[in-house]
Amino acid sequence: MRHRFTTLADLLEYTTTVNRSRLASDFVDGGCSYTFSQFRNKADELSGLLGTFGLNPADKVAILSENMPNWAIAFFSITAHGRIAVPMLPDLSANEVENILTHSETKAIFVSRKQLPKISKETYNRLNVIIDISTFDLIKALDESYTCDGRSKVPDATDIAAIIYTSGTTGNAKGVMLSHRNFCHNVLEAWYAHKVYRRKDVFLSILPLAHTYEMSIGMLYPFSTGCPVYYIQKPPTPTILSQALLKIRPTTILSVPLIIEKVIRGKIFPTIAGSKYLRYLKKHFPHILYLLVGRKVKQQFGGRVRFFGIGGSKLDREVEEFLRHIKFPYAIGYGLTETAPLICDAGPKRTHSGTTGTASFEVQVRLADVNPENGQGELQVKGPNVMLGYYKDYARTRAVMTDDGWMRTGDIATVDKKGRYSILGRSGNVIIGASGENIYPEEIESVINKISDVNESLVISCAGQLVALVQFNDGAIDWDLEGQEKFLEAIEKRKKEVMEFVNSKVSHFLKIKDVVVMKEPFNKTATHKIRRFLYQDKKDNNKTDKK
């Protein structure tokens, strides 16, 4: 990377000058294209509009919208001119939106028409200006805020660029203050993890832009290098996504494990198991099978993918081994919202099964309070990627920082001789066994998820015993028969199958004592992590959790 950015204003200035006539972004189906020069002009114009309605440096401006090219323009119109962006996930409830807008003291908002009803009447009346993000037209503006005396400024590296609210898996929302340096350093980390080039790389965005994973690596990184980014205008159902992949033929995609696991476990494995010919190849000529299947999988993703980034949660070990066999160019990343997000990474040529890679460029990582018997310790991080703190929450900020300046991630990990880290689970998720053993539920869940027809699972502790909450694939259970004797027999059979399979594969202290079959999908975060706190100590035998 020829130019090392320190602020998002610097990044915007450089890339829109060097790449002025190149395509910056568009929808897959067209209709919202911007060159880098047009992108810059629109961002500057919107910053002037915000100033017209009294927005000054350090004032907060929210973004509540589905993914689109205008999302990125709104973000730069705020951050590159010294104001603070408050991105919000489009699947937030009206109550969560209200809490964030109130806590952050937001004065203006870019919002889509679909999301507009989530803004309460009181907040609607309070905001200086509300802008339709799809058209950049004014939806509403306070007459008294039309002062024309709002100001902008060139931000410093240590200024807050965005406050990102996250409930993580603990339930309590925190406003993570990320600086310009945090974002710019993540661009640099991404460059050293995997270099992309404007003349041959194309990004397809499928994850929410309000999450730092997509924001930093899927939006800011390609923008800094001059690569175009395409957005899907409709919800990315399997059919819509498949069409987009074949049309755009992207070289770079960021994903979460669930997407690739569904492709491999839901389609590829059953196809192999159901074909006598493919089973024969797997047994006698596996290299031929992997060559054929690898070619097919790559074609499904457009045929040009050089980097398929996987982050947000742990990738299933069996699926990862299969991806390695078929030479699929997957990459692994690990990080947190608090680090904007990269901490560790492994590019397609550096992946190693079960690990999340080595420390990212100029990031320091260590294990603290290491257990000498198994090498497990809490992963801690220090570097220019670490947040400024939690907004208006000094106690929480202090709690995650050590006296010597390292940030506690709360993740338990091990490290091998080559510096590759393996994440075992969240320290807050650890279940203490009857004899004092540390039980990481994620390990048991990975075994359960290998069972045919199992979609997802969650292991909790109930009355001192391990209980598995299991949600099966669509069609695996006929819920129309719910309550009938035939249905109850089928449920009991499924529960027995899960119990016997899991307990034959795990240590004695990891054996599950009961199984609860879930009717509804688990409640999840934006990166498809199950919100564990919602299910702790919940157990209702032979019934479903309808939330």
N, C-alpha and C positions, 0 to 999 in steps of 0.2 A: 504494500500500500504506500503510494508515493507521498500522500499527505496525511499527517496525523492530526485528527480533529480534537479540539478540546471543548467545543460547545456545539449545539445543534445549529446555531446561527452560522458558525464557521462551516459546518457540513453542508448546509443549504447553499451558502454562497459559492463554495468550491464546486460542488457537483452540478449545480444548475448552470454554471459558467462553462465547465469542461464538456458537459453533455447536453448543452442547450437544445439541440434539435432532435435528440433521441427521444424515443417513447419512454415515459416514466411509468405509466399505469393505464389500465383500462379494465372493463368488464370482459369476461370470456366471450360474451356475445356482442361486445362493442357498445358504443353509445356514450362512453364517458372517458375518452382518451385525453391524456395530457402529455405534451412534451415536457422536458425538464424546465424549459424557459416559461411555458404556460403555467406550470406548477408553481414556480417562484412568483410570477406576477399575481396569481390568484391568492397565494398565501400572504403576500405583502398587502394586497387590496383588502383582504379580510382583517388583517391586523389594524389597518386604518379604520375600518368599520367599527371594530371593538373600541378603538380610541375615541371615536365619535360619540360612543355611548358611555364614556367615562371610565373605561377599563385602563388601569395603570399597571406598571411593573409589579410583579408578585401577586396580582389579583388572580383568582382562580376561575378557569373556564372549563366547564365539563364537556365531555363528548359521550353521547349515548346513542349508539347506532349499530346497525349491522355493518359487516365489512363492505367497503367500497373505496374507489380512488379518492373520493372527497374526504374520507376519514383522515388519510395521511395529510392532505392539504390543511384540514382544520388543525391537526396536531402541530404542524410547523407554523401556522399562522399565530398560534398561541406561544409555543416554546421558543421559537427563534427570535421573538421580539420581547423576551423578558417576562412573559406572564407564565402562569403555572397551569398545566393541563391536568384535568381530573377525568381520566378515561374510565368508563363503566361498561361492564359486560352486558350485552343485550338480553341475557336470560335472567337478570336480576329482577326481583319482585318490586312492586311499587313501594313497599315499605323500605326495602334496602336502598332504593334510589333516593327516597326522601331522606333517610338517615345520612347518606353520603353527601348529598347536596347541602344539608344543614351543617354537618360536622366540618366539612371542608370550607364552608363560607363562600360557596360558589356564587359568582355574580352574573355569569352568562353561561349559555349552553348551546352546543351544536347538537341537534336531535333529529332523528328520523321521524316521519309521520307515524310509523308503527309504534315507536317507543313513547311518543308524546303523551298518551294517556297516563303514563306512569308518574308524571309530574303532578303533584297535588295542586289544588287551586291556590292555596296559600303561597306555595313556592313559586308557582307561575306568576302570581302578582308581585312577588318580591324581586324576581330576577330583572336585572337591567335590560337584558336583551336575550331573545330566543331565536335561533337561526335554524332554518330547515337545511339540514346537511346535504340533502339530495340536490337542492337547487341553489343553496346559499341565499335564499330569499328570507326576509324578516318575517317571522311568525308573530312576534310581539316585541315592543320596546316601550320602556317607561318614558313618558314625555319629559319628566324631570331629569332623566339620565342623558338626554340629548344635549350635552354640554360642549362637545367638540374639544374638550380640554384633557381628554385621556392621553396618556403618554405610553411610549414603549421604550425599550433600552436594549443595548447590546449586552447579553447575559455573560456572566463570568462562569468559569468551569465549575465552581462550587455552589452556584445558585441552584435552587430547586427547579427542575424541569417539569416534573410530574409527581402527583400524589396518587398512588394506586392502592385502592382498597381491596383487601383480600380477607376472606374468612378462612382460607386454607382448609384444614380439616379439623379445626378446633372450635369453630362457630362464632368466635368473637372477631368482628371486623377490625382491621388495623389499617391506618393510612400510611403506606410506605413512601417516604420521601426520597425520590431518586434525583440525583443531580445530573447536570449536563455531562460531567466527567463520567458518571456511571454509565450512561447510554453510549457515549463515544468510545469508552474503553471496551464495551461489549462489541461494538463494530470491529475494533481492532482484534479482539479475541476471536471473533468469527473469521476474520481474514486469515489468521494464523492456523485456525482449525481446518478451514477449507477455502481455498481461493476461488472466487468467481470472477468472470470477465464479461464486460459489457457486450462484446461482440458475439458471444456464443452461449450465454446463460440466460434462462428465462425462469422466473419464479411463479408458482401457483399458490395463492394464499387460501388456506382452508380452515385455519384456526382463528379464534377471536382476536382482533387487533388490540383489544383492551388488556390482553394478557402479555406480560413482558417477553415471553418466549417468541410470540409472533411479532410483537412490536419492535423488538430490538433486532432479531435475526431475520425475520421475514419481511420487515418493512424498512428499517433504517439501514441495514447492511446492504441489500441490493440497491437502495437509493444512493448510497454513498459510492457505489462502484459503477453506476450507470446502467444497471440491469433492469429490464421491465418487470413489473409485477402485475399479474392478472387476478381478478377477483370474481367469485361466483355470485351472481345476482340472486339466485334462489337458494333455499336451504340445501346444503350439500348431501342429499340423499345418495345412496349407492349409484342409482341411475344417472343423476345429474353430475355427480363426481366423475363417473366413468366417461361421460360425454365430454366433460371439460378436459380430462386428461388426454383423450384422443385428439381433441381439437387444438389445444395449446402445445401439447407434447413438451411439458416442462423439463428442465434439467435439474431443478431444485424444488423440493417440497419439504415442509416441516409438518410433522405429524405427532400423534400420541400413540402409544402402543396398541390401544384398542383398535385402531383402523387397520393396521397391518396384521394384527392377530386375527381379526375377523376374516380377512382375505385368506390367510394361510389355514386357519383352523376351520373356517366355515365353508371354504371352497376347495382349496388345494388338497388338504389331507383327505376329505371325503372322496374326492375324485380319484386319488391314488388307491384308497382302500376299496373303492367300488369297481376298479378295473383289474381284471386278471392279468392283462398285459403289463400294466404299470407295476403291479405287485411283483411280477416276475422280474422286471427290470430292477426294482428296488432290492430284491434279494440277490440277484446274480450280477447285474451290471448297474450298480447305483450311480456311477459317474455319468452314464448315458441318461438315466432318469433325471438327475439334477440338471444336466445340460438342457434337456427338453423343457422341463418345468421352469427353469430359470429364464429361458427365452420367452415362455408364455407369460410369466409374471411381469417381466420387464415390458412386454408389449401392452399389458393391461394398464401400465402406468405411463403409456405414451411412447415408450421405446427409446427415450433420450435421457432418462434420469441418471445423473451422476452423483447426486447427494440426496438421500432420503433421511432427513434428520428425525430422530425419535427422542422425545423427552417428555417430561411431565410426570412420569411414573415408570416403574420398572418393567422392562420387556420380558415376556415369558421366555424361559431358558430354552425350551424345546423349539419354539418359533425362531429364536435367535440362531440356534444351531442350524436349522433348516435354511435360514437366510444366508448363512455362511456357505453352506453346501452349494446353493444355487448361484453363489457369487452376486447376490443382490447388493447394490451399493448403499447399504444402510449405515447410518452414523448414530452415535449415542452421545447425548449431552445430559449434564446434571446441573441443576441450579435452583435458585429461589427467586421469588419476586424481590426479596431484599438485596439481591446481587445483580439484578437487572438483565438477565438472570444467570449467565454462565459462571460456573465454578470449575467444572471438569468437562473434558470433551474427548472424543475419539472419532476421527474422521473415518471414511469408508475403508481406508487401508490400515487403520490402527485399532480397529475394534477387536476385542477379546471377550469371549463369551462370559457373561455374568458380571463384567466390570463396566464402569461408567467412564473409563478413560483416566487420563492424567490431568493434573492441574492445568487450567487454561493459561494463556499467555499473560505473564506478569502477575499471576494470582498465586498467593501462598495458601497452602492447605496443610493442615496437620490433624492428627488424632489426639484427643485429650482423654485422660482417665482411662487409659488402655488396660483391658483385662489381660494379664500376662498368660493366661491359659488358652485364650482363643484369639488374641490380637484385636479384639473389638473395642472401639472407642468412639467418642462423639467427634464427628467431623466439624472442624472449625476453619474459618476462612478470614484472610486479610488481603486487602488490595484496593485498587481504584474502582472496583466494581461494587464495593460494599456501600449500602445506603447511608443517607445522612441520619436516619432515625425514623421513628413513628410520629406522625403529625399529632401535636398536642398530647403526647403520651411519653413523658420522660421516664416514668417507672418501667414501662415495657421496653423502652430503648435500652435502658441501663441493664435490664435483666438479660438481654441477649448478648451483651458485650462483656468480655473478660477484662480484668484489671490491666492486662498487657495489650489491649487493643484488638483482640480477635473476636469475630462474631460467631456465636454458637448457632449452628444450623439446626440442632435438635435431631439430626440423623445419625444413626449408628452405622459404622462402616469398618471395613478392614482395608489394608493396603498390601499389595504384593511387592516383590523385590524390584519390579520395574516401575514402581510408583503408580500403578493402576488401582483405583479405588473401587470397592464393591459396596454398594449401599444395602444394608440388611433390613432397615426399616426405621420408622420414626421412634425416637426414644419415648415419646408420649403414647405410642401404641403398644409398647412392650407389656406383655402379660407375665406376671410372676407365677411360676408353677408351684405346686404343692410342696416341692422340696427346694424351692428358691431358684429354680431354673429361669433364665430369661427366655421367654417364648415370643418370637416375632411372628405375628399372625400372617404376615405376607408370605412366609415360607409355606405355611399350610395351604393358603389360598392358591398358591401357584400349582400345588398338587391337585386340588379340587378342580381347578379350571382346565385341567387336561382331560377330564371326564367327558365323554361324548354327550352332546346336548347341553352341557353346562355353559351358560353365557358368562356369569360373574358370580363371585362369592365374597363373603365377609366372615371372618372368624372373630368371635367375641368371647368374653369370659362371663359366665352367668352362674352365680352361686358356687364359684370356685371351679367350675367345669368349662371346658371348651365347647362352644356351640357354633356350628357352621350355618350361616344364612346363605341360601343358594337360590339363584335365579336362573331358570332354564331358558333355552332358546325358544323363540316363537314356534308354536306347533308341537313342542315336545310334550306338553301337558294340555289336555282338553279341559279348559276352565269352564266350558259350558255345562260340564257335568258336575261342577262343584257342589259338594254336599251329598252326592249320591254314593252309595256303597262302592260302586265300581271305581269312582273317582278316589275315594279314600284308600282303596286297595292299591291303586296305581301310585298314589303319593307315598304310601308306606314302602312300596317296592323301590321307588326312586331313592328314598332316604336310606334304605338298607344298602343299596348299591354304592351310594356316596360314602357311607360309613365304612363299609368293608374295603373299598378301594383305598381310601385315604389311610386308614389305620394299618393297612398292609405295607404302606410306603414310608411311614414316618416313625420316629423314635417313640418310645412308650409315653414320654411326658408330653408329646405333641398329639396324641390320639384325641379325636373329638368324641364327645359323649352324646351329642344329639345333633339333628339336622332340622332346620326350619326352611320350608320351601316358600319362596317369595313370589307373589303374583306380579307385583309392580316392579319396574326397574329401580335400581338404587338411586338415591338423590346424589348428584355429583357436582363437582366444581367445573370450571371452564375447561380444564385439561383432563376431564373425565376421571378424576380421582373421587372415590366414594367418600362422602362426608361421614366419616366414622362416628363422630360424636352423636349423630342422630340415632344411631343403632346400639349404642352401648347399653348393656343390661336389658335389652329388649328380647323377649323370648315368648312365643305363643305357639305351642305345639299344635300341629295339624291345622293351623290357620295361616292366613296370609297377612303380610304387613302392607296395609293399604295407605300408609303414611297419613 
